[in-house]
Amino acid sequence: MAEHWFISGANRGIGHGLATLLAARGDDVGASVRSEEARERLQHDVARHRARFSIFVFDQRDEAGIRAAARELTGPLDVLVCNAGAYGPRTQSTLDMDFPGALDLFDINTLGPLRLVQAFLPLMLRADNPRIALMSSGLGSMATEGSTNIAYRAAKAALNKIAQGLAHDLKREKVTVVALNPGWVRTDMGGENADLSVEESAVGLIETIDALTLADSGRFLDYRGRDVPW
């Protein structure tokens, strides 16, 4: 049975891969991009599919824009994938930090997904099996050593904590919340030497989200559905 998904950050990379695969299999899809040009490109890419596809233009930092999109979207909403994100400032080490850039990164990668959840939650409460997936990273795991791009790592670790908190607060509403690690993917962010193609990661992520139940809420999973250390 077709479901209704919303994917943020669908203009490129993993978000684009998720949105196009879901449209191809016939799901109803809502997606966000950051510009009118990106909207036109995505609309072109999904035009050959018969799925109902709605595209909204907003930035993760724009609470008013996010809430306006939620008001326009027709529910119920089965799945919300908070995927949009950034890698942060060029200078982000523990010994030399672009502090304004790091704060902006947290606004996008950590608080942005929470803005989405709060805006779209009323639509999800009308679904039979609502699932929220927050796109994290293996670099956000406390078990992953290293300090390169520390602001990005810290923002994803903070997002993981938000995922845990949402899972706790929404369990009584029967909303499943997980953090997802898409793997090292060949995107603009991941680079050409990454292990996975966008399609490989997106296919695995969709299969993992499809299989989620309330018993999975509060888990940190990779694109194959395997647990990742917090």
C-alpha positions as CSV (number, residue, x, y, z in Angstrom):
1,M,0.0,0.0,0.0
2,A,1.3,3.5,-0.9
3,E,2.3,5.7,2.0
4,H,2.8,9.4,2.4
5,W,6.4,10.5,2.9
6,F,8.1,13.9,3.5
7,I,11.8,14.2,2.7
8,S,13.7,17.4,3.6
9,G,16.7,18.3,1.5
10,A,15.7,16.5,-1.6
11,N,17.5,18.8,-4.1
12,R,20.5,16.5,-4.2
13,G,22.4,13.6,-2.7
14,I,20.6,11.1,-0.4
15,G,17.4,13.2,-0.2
16,H,17.1,13.3,-3.9
17,G,17.7,9.6,-4.1
18,L,15.0,8.8,-1.5
19,A,12.5,11.1,-3.2
20,T,12.9,9.7,-6.7
21,L,12.9,6.1,-5.5
22,L,9.7,6.6,-3.5
23,A,8.0,8.4,-6.4
24,A,9.1,5.5,-8.7
25,R,7.4,2.9,-6.5
26,G,4.2,5.0,-6.3
27,D,4.3,6.5,-2.8
28,D,2.9,10.0,-2.2
29,V,5.9,12.3,-1.6
30,G,6.4,15.7,-0.2
31,A,9.9,17.2,-0.4
32,S,11.7,20.3,0.4
33,V,14.5,22.2,-1.5
34,R,16.2,25.5,-0.9
35,S,15.5,27.3,-4.1
36,E,13.1,27.7,-7.0
37,E,15.8,26.4,-9.4
38,A,16.1,23.2,-7.3
39,R,12.4,22.8,-7.3
40,E,12.3,22.9,-11.1
41,R,15.1,20.3,-11.3
42,L,13.4,17.9,-8.9
43,Q,10.1,18.3,-10.6
44,H,11.7,17.4,-13.9
45,D,13.3,14.3,-12.3
46,V,10.1,12.9,-10.9
47,A,7.8,14.0,-13.8
48,R,7.8,10.6,-15.4
49,H,6.4,8.9,-12.3
50,R,2.7,8.9,-11.6
51,A,3.0,9.4,-7.9
52,R,1.6,12.5,-6.2
53,F,4.6,14.8,-5.6
54,S,4.6,18.1,-3.7
55,I,7.7,20.3,-3.5
56,F,8.2,23.1,-1.0
57,V,11.0,25.7,-0.8
58,F,12.4,26.4,2.6
59,D,15.6,26.3,4.6
60,Q,16.0,24.3,7.8
61,R,16.6,27.5,9.8
62,D,13.3,29.0,8.6
63,E,10.7,28.1,11.1
64,A,8.0,30.2,9.5
65,G,8.6,28.6,6.1
66,I,8.6,25.1,7.6
67,R,5.3,25.7,9.3
68,A,3.8,27.2,6.2
69,A,4.7,24.1,4.3
70,A,3.1,21.9,7.0
71,R,-0.1,23.9,6.7
72,E,-0.2,23.3,2.9
73,L,0.5,19.6,3.1
74,T,-2.4,17.2,3.1
75,G,-2.3,14.5,5.8
76,P,-2.0,12.0,7.2
77,L,1.8,11.8,7.0
78,D,3.2,8.3,7.5
79,V,7.0,9.0,7.3
80,L,9.0,12.1,8.0
81,V,12.7,11.9,6.9
82,C,14.7,14.9,8.3
83,N,17.6,14.7,5.9
84,A,18.7,18.2,5.0
85,G,22.0,19.2,6.5
86,A,25.3,20.9,6.0
87,Y,29.0,20.0,6.7
88,G,29.8,23.3,8.4
89,P,32.6,25.9,8.3
90,R,36.1,25.2,6.9
91,T,37.6,25.9,10.3
92,Q,36.2,23.5,12.9
93,S,38.8,21.9,15.0
94,T,39.0,21.8,18.8
95,L,42.0,24.1,18.7
96,D,40.7,26.5,16.0
97,M,37.0,27.0,15.7
98,D,34.8,29.3,13.5
99,F,32.3,29.8,16.3
100,P,29.7,31.7,14.3
101,G,29.9,29.0,11.6
102,A,29.6,26.3,14.2
103,L,26.5,27.8,15.7
104,D,24.9,28.1,12.3
105,L,25.7,24.4,11.7
106,F,23.9,23.5,14.9
107,D,21.0,25.6,13.8
108,I,20.8,23.6,10.6
109,N,21.8,20.0,11.6
110,T,20.5,19.8,15.1
111,L,17.6,22.3,15.6
112,G,16.4,22.2,12.0
113,P,15.1,18.6,12.2
114,L,13.4,19.4,15.5
115,R,11.6,22.4,13.8
116,L,10.4,19.9,11.1
117,V,9.2,17.4,13.6
118,Q,7.2,20.0,15.7
119,A,5.6,21.5,12.5
120,F,4.7,18.2,10.9
121,L,3.7,16.2,14.0
122,P,0.0,17.0,13.8
123,L,-0.1,15.4,10.4
124,M,1.7,12.3,11.6
125,L,-0.6,11.7,14.5
126,R,-3.3,11.0,12.0
127,A,-1.3,8.1,10.5
128,D,-1.6,4.4,11.5
129,N,2.2,3.8,11.8
130,P,3.9,7.1,11.9
131,R,7.7,7.0,11.7
132,I,10.3,9.8,12.1
133,A,13.8,9.3,10.8
134,L,16.5,11.8,11.7
135,M,19.5,11.5,9.3
136,S,22.5,11.3,11.5
137,S,26.1,10.1,10.8
138,G,28.5,7.5,12.0
139,L,30.7,10.5,12.9
140,G,28.1,11.4,15.5
141,S,28.6,8.2,17.4
142,M,30.5,8.6,20.7
143,A,32.2,5.3,19.7
144,T,33.8,6.9,16.7
145,E,37.3,8.3,17.5
146,G,38.9,11.3,15.8
147,S,38.4,15.0,15.9
148,T,38.3,16.2,12.3
149,N,35.3,18.4,11.4
150,I,34.4,18.4,15.1
151,A,31.5,20.8,14.8
152,Y,29.8,18.5,12.4
153,R,30.4,15.5,14.6
154,A,29.1,17.3,17.7
155,A,26.0,18.6,15.8
156,K,25.2,15.0,14.8
157,A,25.8,13.7,18.3
158,A,23.4,16.3,19.6
159,L,20.9,15.3,17.0
160,N,21.1,11.7,18.3
161,K,20.2,13.0,21.7
162,I,17.2,14.8,20.3
163,A,16.2,11.5,18.6
164,Q,16.3,9.7,22.0
165,G,14.3,12.5,23.6
166,L,11.6,12.5,20.8
167,A,11.4,8.7,21.0
168,H,10.7,9.0,24.8
169,D,8.2,11.8,24.4
170,L,6.3,10.4,21.4
171,K,6.0,6.8,22.5
172,R,2.7,7.4,24.2
173,E,1.5,8.8,20.8
174,K,2.7,5.6,19.1
175,V,5.2,7.5,16.9
176,T,8.4,5.7,16.1
177,V,11.6,7.8,16.1
178,V,15.0,6.6,15.0
179,A,18.4,8.1,14.1
180,L,19.8,6.8,10.9
181,N,23.4,6.5,9.6
182,P,23.2,6.4,5.8
183,G,26.8,5.2,5.5
184,W,29.6,6.9,3.6
185,V,27.9,7.9,0.4
186,R,29.3,9.4,-2.8
187,T,27.6,12.8,-2.6
188,D,28.9,16.4,-2.7
189,M,29.4,16.0,1.1
190,G,30.8,12.4,1.1
191,G,33.1,12.8,-1.8
192,E,33.9,10.6,-4.8
193,N,35.9,8.1,-2.7
194,A,33.0,7.1,-0.5
195,D,31.9,3.5,-0.2
196,L,28.3,3.7,-1.4
197,S,26.4,5.1,-4.3
198,V,23.4,7.3,-3.5
199,E,21.0,4.5,-4.8
200,E,22.6,1.8,-2.6
201,S,22.2,3.9,0.5
202,A,18.7,5.2,-0.4
203,V,17.4,1.7,-1.1
204,G,18.7,0.4,2.2
205,L,17.3,3.4,4.1
206,I,13.8,2.9,2.6
207,E,13.8,-0.8,3.4
208,T,14.9,0.0,7.0
209,I,12.2,2.7,7.4
210,D,9.5,0.4,5.9
211,A,10.2,-2.2,8.5
212,L,10.1,0.1,11.6
213,T,7.7,-0.6,14.3
214,L,7.1,1.1,17.7
215,A,9.4,-1.5,19.2
216,D,12.3,0.1,17.3
217,S,11.8,3.6,18.6
218,G,14.9,5.1,20.2
219,R,17.4,3.1,18.1
220,F,20.3,4.3,16.1
221,L,20.4,2.3,12.9
222,D,22.5,2.1,9.7
223,Y,21.1,1.9,6.2
224,R,21.0,-1.9,6.5
225,G,18.9,-1.8,9.7
226,R,21.8,-2.7,11.9
227,D,22.3,-1.0,15.3
228,V,25.0,1.7,15.5
229,P,26.7,2.5,18.9
230,W,25.4,5.8,20.3
